[in-house]
């Protein structure tokens, strides 16, 4: 999956289980590349009856194909004044994190790698998922936008699809791609 530079994230309607799910497709061929499923903890599942899922912690597993190898894990913790989205590899080793204000819906957020080195700044609106990812030098590393019907002919509800495009400079950097894609998934599960 991480060999791709573009990812179409299509929200699965009526997914089984306690959380939401997305298919990850190659937008050029519409072939499945992966699958995500949210696995909130038992307490978070109970609290969802009374509170918004956006303010509760969760865990998202990203897999090559359903019921197969785990690629990476995205977890979201929520504090009183901030929200952190962590991305870990399949061995649960931290790859990096995204930190933003607890009530932030747009503006700037920063993605750092496991050594706390800045990888990217995100600019845009988290609710509409119109986001630009800029490296520390100001060069564009990628973008996220709501996908139109042209991006996926099988998308019955275009609002349920996101197109993530990463720059070619990241082609040989699977951990950077994992961190940017994982941060996008964390935002999608938080704000959509």
C-alpha positions in Angstrom: 0.0 0.0 0.0 2.7 2.5 0.9 4.2 2.2 -2.6 1.3 4.5 -3.8 1.6 8.3 -4.0 -2.2 8.8 -4.1 -4.8 7.3 -1.9 -8.6 7.4 -2.2 -10.1 7.0 1.2 -13.7 5.8 0.9 -15.9 5.6 4.0 -17.6 2.3 4.2 -21.3 2.6 4.9 -22.9 0.1 7.3 -19.5 -1.3 8.4 -19.7 -4.1 11.0 -18.2 -3.6 14.5 -18.1 -0.9 17.0 -16.3 1.8 14.9 -16.2 3.4 11.5 -14.2 2.1 8.6 -12.6 3.2 5.3 -11.5 1.4 2.2 -8.1 2.6 0.9 -8.1 2.5 -2.9 -5.6 3.3 -5.7 -7.6 6.3 -7.2 -6.3 5.5 -10.7 -7.4 1.9 -10.8 -9.9 1.8 -7.9 -8.2 -1.4 -6.8 -8.2 -2.0 -3.1 -4.9 -1.2 -1.5 -5.9 -1.4 2.2 -8.6 -1.1 4.8 -9.0 0.7 8.1 -11.3 0.1 11.0 -11.7 2.0 14.2 -11.4 0.0 17.4 -12.4 2.3 20.3 -11.9 0.9 23.7 -14.8 -0.5 25.8 -15.2 2.6 27.9 -15.1 4.9 24.8 -17.9 2.7 23.2 -20.1 3.2 26.2 -19.3 7.0 26.4 -20.3 7.4 22.7 -23.9 7.1 23.8 -23.5 10.4 25.6 -20.5 12.2 24.1 -19.2 13.0 20.6 -16.7 10.4 19.4 -14.4 13.3 18.4 -13.6 14.0 22.0 -12.9 10.4 23.0 -9.7 8.3 22.5 -9.7 5.7 19.8 -7.4 3.3 17.9 -7.5 2.8 14.1 -5.8 -0.2 12.5 -4.6 0.1 8.9 -4.2 -3.2 7.0 -3.1 -4.2 3.6 -6.4 -6.0 3.0 -9.2 -7.0 5.5 -8.1 -9.6 8.0 -4.5 -9.6 6.8 -1.3 -7.9 7.7 -1.3 -4.9 9.9 0.6 -2.0 8.3 0.3 0.7 11.0 -1.8 2.0 13.8 -3.3 5.4 14.4 -4.3 6.3 17.9 -6.0 9.5 19.1 -5.8 10.8 22.7 -7.7 13.8 23.8 -6.8 16.2 26.5 -8.6 19.2 27.9 -6.7 21.6 25.7 -5.1 19.5 23.0 -5.6 16.5 20.8 -2.8 14.2 19.8 -2.8 11.7 16.9 0.0 9.1 17.1 1.1 6.9 14.3 2.9 3.6 15.1 4.2 0.9 12.9 2.9 -2.7 13.0 5.2 -3.5 15.9 3.6 -0.5 17.8 6.8 1.5 17.6 6.1 5.3 17.4 6.6 6.7 13.9 5.4 10.2 14.8 2.5 12.4 15.9 0.2 15.3 15.0 -0.8 17.7 17.8 -3.6 20.2 17.6 -5.8 22.2 19.9 -8.8 20.2 21.3 -11.4 22.5 19.7 -9.4 23.3 16.5 -11.2 22.8 13.2 -8.9 24.8 11.0 -5.6 26.6 11.0 -2.2 25.1 11.4 -1.0 21.8 12.9 2.4 20.2 12.9 3.5 16.6 12.3 6.6 15.5 14.0 8.6 12.2 13.6 9.6 9.9 16.4 12.6 12.2 17.2 10.4 15.3 17.5 11.7 16.6 14.2 9.2 18.6 12.2 8.1 16.7 9.1 5.2 18.9 7.9 2.8 21.7 8.7 -0.8 21.3 7.8 -2.8 24.3 6.6 -6.5 24.2 5.9 -9.8 23.1 7.3 -10.1 19.8 9.1 -13.9 19.6 8.8 -14.0 20.0 5.0 -10.6 18.2 4.7 -9.1 20.8 2.4 -5.6 20.5 3.6 -2.1 21.3 2.3 1.0 19.6 3.8 4.1 21.8 3.7 7.6 20.6 4.7 9.8 22.7 7.0 11.4 24.3 3.9 7.9 25.4 2.7 7.8 22.9 -0.2 4.5 21.1 -0.7 4.6 17.5 0.5 1.0 16.6 -0.2 -2.6 17.6 -0.1 -6.0 16.2 1.1 -9.3 17.2 -0.4 -12.8 15.8 -0.6 -12.9 13.6 -3.7 -15.3 14.4 -6.5 -17.3 11.8 -8.5 -14.5 12.0 -11.1 -12.0 10.7 -8.6 -13.9 7.5 -8.1 -16.7 6.3 -10.3 -17.8 3.9 -7.7 -18.3 6.6 -5.1 -22.0 7.0 -4.5 -21.5 9.8 -2.0 -18.5 12.0 -2.9 -18.5 13.6 0.5 -17.6 10.2 1.9 -14.4 10.1 -0.1 -11.0 11.8 0.4 -8.1 12.0 -2.0 -4.7 12.1 -0.4 -1.9 13.1 -2.8 1.8 12.9 -1.7 4.7 14.5 -3.5 7.1 12.3 -5.5 9.9 13.4 -3.2 8.4 11.0 -0.6 8.4 8.0 -3.1 11.2 6.2 -1.2 10.2 7.3 2.3 7.6 4.8 3.6 7.7 6.0 7.2 7.0 9.6 6.1 4.2 8.4 3.9 2.8 6.3 6.8 3.0 9.4 9.1 1.2 11.7 6.6 -1.5 9.1 5.7 -2.0 8.2 9.3 -2.3 11.8 10.4 -4.9 12.3 7.6 -6.8 9.2 8.8 -6.7 10.5 12.4 -8.2 13.8 11.2 -10.8 12.0 9.1 -12.0 9.9 12.0 -12.0 12.9 14.2 -13.8 15.5 12.0 -15.9 13.5 9.5 
